[in-house]
Amino acid sequence: MRSAVAEVRTMEPAVDERAELRAVWKAMMLAPTLEVCEALLRGESVPLEQLDPEWVKRFGRRDR
């Protein structure tokens, strides 16, 4: 018989999955189109003006 704690642990996504889900969510919020979202998820550079300005502001722009 499995404990309740073991059942909860198996339901939680792994750390890597959580990071991946966060990246997908962030790309979805930033991208006004599917094409831009896919480019972000591929790790491609996307011009700032092609991103949703409200979400860019919320996430904060990082200069590289």
Number of C-alpha atoms within 10 A of each C-alpha: 3 6 7 8 8 9 10 9 10 9 8 10 11 11 9 9 11 12 12 13 13 12 14 15 12 17 20 19 17 22 21 14 13 11 10 20 22 15 14 19 15 9 9 11 9 13 8 11 8 12 18 15 14 11 16 17 10 9 12 9 10 6 4 3
